[in-house]
Amino acid sequence: MIHNLDAPWMHREDIAALNAALGEGQARFVGGAVRDTLLGQPVKDIDMATLLRPEEVIARLDAAAIRNVPTGIDHGTVTAVLPGGPVEITTLRHDVSTDGRRATVAFASDWQEDAARRDFTINALYADPATGEIFDYFGGRADLDKRCVRFIGDARQRIREDHLRILRYFRFQARFGTGPVDAEAESACSELAASLKGLSRERVGMETMNLLGLPDPAPTVQRMADLGVLAVILPEADPQALAALIAHEKAQGVAPDPLRRLAALLPANVPLAEQVAARFRLSGAQKKRLATAAAREDQPGDPRALAYRLGTDGALDRLLLAGADIAPLEDWTIPTFPLKGGQIVARGVGAGPEVARILHRVKDRWIAEGFPDESRIAELLDAELAGPAA
């Protein structure tokens, strides 16, 4: 077992300057950066916990000319803006009261007390920035070795503190949980699933999309359904359809796309897709794409024609949801229809609705013939202008 953490990101000049500014023994790396380093995975975000009060953190960073932002000052968080990326520095805390959505916290001076308020054992790992010594107060390293996602202490209490932890549990399970499932965690998530109704739709939507963006969340989503959790946040969902989509994605080398996977979970019903988009507080563009996917048919038709009419993302969604081949779209650029209304007017057609109708008919034939060159478009226009006999 590794006793001291060591990784290239720990030796960055800006990290060294930050550690020097905070002072020896005053701060430790915590959470995902420690966990992912131990797993040999890339580290995206660096967080630190500190004995210093936030005003002292700010004073020390200012003195070292390190730009900082009080991003969550009420909860003790100051963000150091470093050349290599931001680092969140949070004063040790313990919860005073919680209502399942937000917590009132008090600053603390005990590392284990800070660890005890975190969600999972694998997220409560600390490392000394100078020596790399790892501090593990709740068996997180053993759980990491077993790939077991386990709440710290009483699972039900952790969930009552923040109901979103139910969805976080399943996201972490999908990402890390290849080992034995923690029965207490699943029981608590199932028992308290209804508490998710008290959360903001945006938070639920964001956490759900984060889950769906993982490499293969299908088994976890099925487990959420079995435990009654999925019915609370997405009662319309069909986990088997998600599994089928992911199989098609893998077979054709397509990267995970959470919006497409959400579409797979939903039936082919445009009004329903729009309702879910509103429920999850998706953007206008996301809502439109989800609705486009919901307008799908069993046979999506010619891939390139589909891409021309719907755009590449819309076409890929339709094709993959139908289990169709996407190879025709590889290295293919959607062409621009070169015929303009003015060219039709120049041929003697009076400006007005008839120009638009001719333009539309020529375009339809151009698409049906596989996007031929301009000489063929001229022939198609000639045929339209010649009338039905042509």
C-alpha positions as CSV (number, residue, x, y, z in Angstrom):
1,M,0.0,0.0,0.0
2,I,1.2,3.5,-0.9
3,H,1.9,5.5,2.3
4,N,2.9,8.8,0.7
5,L,1.2,10.5,-2.2
6,D,3.3,11.6,-5.1
7,A,2.2,12.9,-8.4
8,P,3.5,15.5,-11.0
9,W,0.7,18.0,-10.1
10,M,1.9,18.1,-6.5
11,H,5.3,19.5,-7.8
12,R,4.0,22.3,-9.9
13,E,5.7,25.7,-9.1
14,D,2.3,27.4,-8.5
15,I,1.3,24.7,-6.1
16,A,4.6,25.0,-4.2
17,A,4.1,28.8,-4.0
18,L,0.6,28.2,-2.6
19,N,1.8,25.8,0.0
20,A,4.5,28.2,1.1
21,A,2.0,31.0,1.4
22,L,-0.4,28.9,3.6
23,G,2.4,27.7,5.8
24,E,3.8,24.3,6.8
25,G,1.2,22.1,8.5
26,Q,-1.7,24.5,7.9
27,A,-3.3,22.8,4.9
28,R,-3.7,19.4,3.2
29,F,-4.9,18.2,-0.1
30,V,-8.3,16.5,0.2
31,G,-10.9,14.6,-1.7
32,G,-10.9,13.9,-5.4
33,A,-7.3,14.9,-6.1
34,V,-6.1,12.4,-3.5
35,R,-8.5,9.7,-4.5
36,D,-7.8,9.9,-8.2
37,T,-4.1,10.0,-7.7
38,L,-4.2,6.8,-5.7
39,L,-6.3,5.3,-8.5
40,G,-3.8,6.4,-11.2
41,Q,-6.4,8.6,-12.8
42,P,-6.1,12.1,-14.1
43,V,-6.7,14.9,-11.6
44,K,-9.1,17.6,-12.7
45,D,-9.8,19.6,-9.6
46,I,-7.5,20.3,-6.6
47,D,-9.1,21.0,-3.2
48,M,-7.4,21.8,0.0
49,A,-8.6,21.8,3.6
50,T,-6.9,24.2,6.1
51,L,-6.8,25.0,9.8
52,L,-6.7,28.7,8.8
53,R,-9.8,30.9,8.9
54,P,-10.8,32.2,5.5
55,E,-9.8,35.8,6.3
56,E,-6.3,34.5,7.2
57,V,-6.2,32.5,4.0
58,I,-6.9,35.7,2.0
59,A,-4.3,37.7,3.9
60,R,-1.6,35.1,3.3
61,L,-2.5,34.7,-0.4
62,D,-2.5,38.5,-0.8
63,A,0.9,38.8,0.9
64,A,2.3,36.2,-1.5
65,A,0.7,38.0,-4.5
66,I,-1.5,35.0,-5.3
67,R,-4.8,36.1,-6.8
68,N,-7.8,34.8,-4.9
69,V,-11.6,34.9,-4.9
70,P,-13.9,34.5,-1.9
71,T,-16.1,32.0,-3.8
72,G,-17.8,30.6,-0.7
73,I,-16.7,32.8,2.1
74,D,-19.7,32.0,4.3
75,H,-18.8,28.4,4.2
76,G,-15.1,29.0,4.5
77,T,-14.0,28.6,0.9
78,V,-11.4,30.8,-0.9
79,T,-10.3,30.0,-4.4
80,A,-6.6,30.5,-5.3
81,V,-6.4,31.4,-9.0
82,L,-3.2,29.8,-10.1
83,P,-1.6,29.5,-13.6
84,G,-2.1,25.8,-13.6
85,G,-5.7,26.0,-12.6
86,P,-7.8,27.1,-9.6
87,V,-7.4,25.5,-6.1
88,E,-10.3,25.7,-3.6
89,I,-9.1,26.1,0.0
90,T,-11.7,25.5,2.7
91,T,-11.4,26.0,6.4
92,L,-12.1,22.8,8.5
93,R,-15.8,22.6,9.3
94,H,-18.4,20.7,11.1
95,D,-22.2,20.9,10.5
96,V,-24.3,22.8,13.0
97,S,-27.6,22.1,11.3
98,T,-28.8,20.8,8.0
99,D,-32.2,20.5,6.3
100,G,-31.3,18.2,3.5
101,R,-30.6,21.0,1.1
102,R,-28.2,23.4,2.8
103,A,-26.1,23.2,5.9
104,T,-25.2,25.7,8.6
105,V,-21.5,25.1,9.4
106,A,-19.0,26.2,12.1
107,F,-15.3,26.3,11.6
108,A,-13.3,23.6,13.3
109,S,-9.7,22.7,14.2
110,D,-9.8,19.0,14.1
111,W,-9.0,17.1,10.9
112,Q,-11.1,14.1,11.7
113,E,-14.1,16.3,12.6
114,D,-13.8,17.8,9.1
115,A,-13.6,14.3,7.6
116,A,-16.7,13.1,9.4
117,R,-18.9,15.7,7.7
118,R,-18.0,14.5,4.2
119,D,-20.1,12.0,2.2
120,F,-18.1,8.9,1.3
121,T,-15.0,7.3,2.8
122,I,-13.1,7.5,-0.5
123,N,-13.7,11.3,-0.5
124,A,-12.3,11.8,3.0
125,L,-8.7,11.2,2.2
126,Y,-6.1,13.9,3.0
127,A,-2.5,14.3,2.0
128,D,0.2,16.5,3.4
129,P,1.5,18.7,0.6
130,A,5.1,18.7,1.9
131,T,5.6,15.0,2.6
132,G,2.7,13.3,0.8
133,E,1.6,11.5,4.0
134,I,-1.9,10.2,3.6
135,F,-4.5,10.6,6.4
136,D,-7.4,8.3,6.3
137,Y,-9.9,8.5,9.2
138,F,-12.7,6.2,8.0
139,G,-11.2,3.4,6.0
140,G,-11.3,5.1,2.7
141,R,-8.2,3.5,1.3
142,A,-9.5,0.0,2.0
143,D,-12.7,0.9,0.3
144,L,-10.8,2.4,-2.6
145,D,-8.8,-0.9,-3.0
146,K,-12.1,-2.8,-2.9
147,R,-13.8,-0.3,-5.2
148,C,-16.6,0.0,-2.7
149,V,-18.5,3.2,-2.3
150,R,-19.5,3.6,1.4
151,F,-21.0,6.5,3.3
152,I,-19.1,7.8,6.3
153,G,-20.8,6.7,9.5
154,D,-24.6,6.3,9.4
155,A,-25.7,6.3,5.7
156,R,-29.2,7.6,6.6
157,Q,-27.8,10.5,8.6
158,R,-25.4,11.5,5.7
159,I,-28.4,11.5,3.3
160,R,-30.6,13.5,5.7
161,E,-27.9,16.1,5.8
162,D,-28.0,16.5,2.0
163,H,-30.6,14.6,0.0
164,L,-28.5,15.0,-3.2
165,R,-26.1,12.4,-1.7
166,I,-28.4,9.7,-3.0
167,L,-27.7,10.7,-6.6
168,R,-24.0,11.3,-5.8
169,Y,-23.8,7.8,-4.4
170,F,-25.0,6.3,-7.6
171,R,-22.7,8.5,-9.7
172,F,-19.8,7.4,-7.6
173,Q,-21.0,3.8,-7.8
174,A,-21.0,4.0,-11.6
175,R,-17.6,5.5,-11.6
176,F,-15.7,3.6,-8.9
177,G,-17.9,0.8,-7.6
178,T,-16.7,-2.3,-9.3
179,G,-16.4,-4.1,-6.0
180,P,-19.0,-5.3,-3.5
181,V,-22.0,-3.1,-3.1
182,D,-22.5,-1.6,0.4
183,A,-25.9,-3.0,1.5
184,E,-26.4,-0.2,4.1
185,A,-25.9,2.5,1.4
186,E,-28.4,1.0,-1.0
187,S,-30.9,0.4,1.7
188,A,-30.6,4.0,2.9
189,C,-30.9,5.4,-0.7
190,S,-34.0,3.3,-1.3
191,E,-35.6,4.2,2.0
192,L,-35.0,7.9,1.6
193,A,-35.5,8.2,-2.2
194,A,-38.7,10.3,-1.8
195,S,-36.5,13.1,-0.1
196,L,-35.2,13.9,-3.6
197,K,-38.5,15.6,-4.3
198,G,-37.4,18.4,-2.0
199,L,-34.4,19.3,-4.1
200,S,-34.2,21.9,-6.8
201,R,-34.9,20.5,-10.2
202,E,-31.7,22.0,-11.5
203,R,-29.5,20.2,-8.9
204,V,-31.2,16.9,-9.7
205,G,-30.9,17.4,-13.4
206,M,-27.2,18.3,-13.2
207,E,-26.4,15.3,-11.1
208,T,-28.4,13.0,-13.4
209,M,-26.6,14.3,-16.4
210,N,-23.2,13.9,-14.7
211,L,-24.1,10.2,-14.1
212,L,-25.2,9.7,-17.7
213,G,-22.0,11.1,-19.0
214,L,-19.9,8.3,-17.4
215,P,-18.6,5.5,-19.6
216,D,-21.3,2.9,-18.7
217,P,-23.9,4.0,-16.3
218,A,-26.5,1.5,-17.5
219,P,-26.1,-1.1,-14.7
220,T,-26.2,1.7,-12.1
221,V,-29.3,3.2,-13.6
222,Q,-31.0,-0.2,-13.7
223,R,-30.1,-0.5,-10.0
224,M,-31.6,2.9,-9.3
225,A,-34.8,1.6,-10.9
226,D,-34.8,-1.6,-8.9
227,L,-34.4,0.4,-5.6
228,G,-37.2,2.9,-6.5
229,V,-34.9,5.9,-6.9
230,L,-35.2,6.4,-10.6
231,A,-39.0,6.5,-10.3
232,V,-38.7,9.6,-8.1
233,I,-36.5,11.7,-10.5
234,L,-37.4,10.2,-13.9
235,P,-40.5,8.0,-13.7
236,E,-40.7,7.8,-17.5
237,A,-37.3,6.1,-17.8
238,D,-36.6,2.8,-19.5
239,P,-33.2,1.5,-18.3
240,Q,-33.1,-1.2,-20.9
241,A,-33.2,1.3,-23.7
242,L,-30.2,3.1,-22.2
243,A,-28.2,-0.2,-22.1
244,A,-29.0,-0.8,-25.8
245,L,-27.8,2.7,-26.8
246,I,-24.6,2.3,-24.8
247,A,-23.9,-1.0,-26.6
248,H,-24.4,0.8,-30.0
249,E,-22.1,3.6,-28.9
250,K,-19.4,1.2,-27.9
251,A,-19.7,-0.9,-31.0
252,Q,-19.3,2.2,-33.2
253,G,-16.6,4.0,-31.1
254,V,-18.9,6.9,-30.1
255,A,-18.0,8.9,-27.0
256,P,-20.6,9.1,-24.2
257,D,-23.1,11.9,-24.5
258,P,-25.4,12.5,-21.5
259,L,-28.1,14.2,-23.5
260,R,-28.4,11.4,-26.0
261,R,-28.5,8.9,-23.1
262,L,-31.3,10.9,-21.5
263,A,-33.2,10.7,-24.8
264,A,-32.7,6.9,-24.8
265,L,-34.3,6.7,-21.3
266,L,-37.4,8.5,-22.6
267,P,-40.1,7.3,-24.9
268,A,-40.4,8.8,-28.4
269,N,-42.7,11.5,-27.3
270,V,-41.9,15.1,-28.1
271,P,-44.1,16.8,-25.5
272,L,-42.8,14.5,-22.8
273,A,-39.2,15.2,-23.8
274,E,-39.9,18.9,-23.6
275,Q,-41.4,18.5,-20.1
276,V,-38.3,16.6,-18.9
277,A,-36.1,19.3,-20.4
278,A,-38.0,21.9,-18.4
279,R,-37.9,19.7,-15.3
280,F,-34.2,19.4,-15.5
281,R,-33.7,23.1,-16.3
282,L,-31.9,22.2,-19.6
283,S,-30.9,25.0,-21.9
284,G,-32.9,25.9,-25.0
285,A,-30.5,24.2,-27.3
286,Q,-30.6,21.0,-25.2
287,K,-34.4,21.1,-25.1
288,K,-34.5,21.4,-28.9
289,R,-32.1,18.5,-29.3
290,L,-33.9,16.3,-26.8
291,A,-37.2,17.0,-28.7
292,T,-35.6,16.2,-32.0
293,A,-34.4,12.9,-30.7
294,A,-37.9,12.2,-29.3
295,A,-39.3,12.7,-32.8
296,R,-37.4,9.6,-34.0
297,E,-38.8,6.7,-36.0
298,D,-37.7,3.0,-36.0
299,Q,-36.1,3.5,-39.4
300,P,-34.2,6.8,-39.4
301,G,-33.5,6.8,-43.2
302,D,-30.4,7.9,-45.1
303,P,-27.8,9.1,-42.6
304,R,-26.5,12.0,-44.7
305,A,-30.0,13.3,-45.5
306,L,-30.8,13.1,-41.9
307,A,-27.6,15.1,-41.0
308,Y,-28.5,17.7,-43.6
309,R,-31.9,18.2,-42.1
310,L,-31.2,17.8,-38.4
311,G,-27.5,18.7,-38.1
312,T,-24.8,16.2,-37.1
313,D,-25.7,15.8,-33.5
314,G,-29.4,15.3,-34.3
315,A,-28.6,12.7,-36.9
316,L,-26.2,10.8,-34.7
317,D,-28.8,10.8,-31.9
318,R,-31.5,9.4,-34.3
319,L,-29.1,6.8,-35.8
320,L,-27.6,5.5,-32.6
321,L,-31.0,5.4,-30.8
322,A,-32.2,3.2,-33.7
323,G,-29.1,1.1,-33.7
324,A,-28.2,2.2,-37.2
325,D,-24.8,2.6,-38.8
326,I,-23.2,6.0,-38.5
327,A,-20.2,5.3,-40.8
328,P,-21.6,7.4,-43.7
329,L,-21.2,10.5,-41.5
330,E,-17.5,9.9,-40.7
331,D,-15.3,12.5,-42.4
332,W,-18.3,13.9,-44.2
333,T,-19.1,17.7,-44.1
334,I,-22.6,18.8,-44.5
335,P,-22.8,20.6,-47.9
336,T,-24.4,24.0,-48.6
337,F,-27.2,24.0,-51.1
338,P,-25.9,26.4,-53.8
339,L,-29.2,27.3,-55.5
340,K,-30.6,30.8,-54.6
341,G,-34.0,32.3,-55.1
342,G,-32.5,35.0,-57.3
343,Q,-31.4,32.4,-59.8
344,I,-34.9,31.1,-60.1
345,V,-36.3,34.7,-60.6
346,A,-33.6,35.2,-63.3
347,R,-35.2,32.3,-65.1
348,G,-38.5,34.1,-65.4
349,V,-40.3,33.1,-62.3
350,G,-42.1,36.0,-60.6
351,A,-40.8,36.7,-57.1
352,G,-43.1,35.2,-54.5
353,P,-44.2,31.9,-53.0
354,E,-43.6,30.0,-56.2
355,V,-39.9,30.7,-56.0
356,A,-39.8,29.1,-52.5
357,R,-41.8,26.1,-53.7
358,I,-39.4,25.5,-56.6
359,L,-36.4,26.0,-54.4
360,H,-37.8,23.5,-51.9
361,R,-38.6,20.9,-54.6
362,V,-35.2,21.1,-56.1
363,K,-33.5,20.8,-52.7
364,D,-35.6,17.7,-51.9
365,R,-34.4,16.0,-55.2
366,W,-30.8,17.2,-54.5
367,I,-30.9,15.5,-51.1
368,A,-32.6,12.4,-52.4
369,E,-29.8,12.0,-55.1
370,G,-27.1,12.3,-52.5
371,F,-26.1,15.9,-52.9
372,P,-24.8,16.0,-56.5
373,D,-22.8,18.9,-57.9
374,E,-24.0,22.2,-59.4
375,S,-24.4,20.9,-62.9
376,R,-26.9,18.4,-61.7
377,I,-28.7,21.1,-59.7
378,A,-29.0,23.1,-63.0
379,E,-30.6,20.0,-64.6
380,L,-33.0,19.6,-61.6
381,L,-34.0,23.2,-61.9
382,D,-34.6,22.9,-65.6
383,A,-36.8,19.9,-65.0
384,E,-38.9,21.8,-62.4
385,L,-39.3,24.8,-64.6
386,A,-40.3,22.6,-67.5
387,G,-43.3,21.3,-65.6
388,P,-44.8,17.9,-64.8
389,A,-43.9,16.5,-68.1
390,A,-40.2,16.8,-67.3
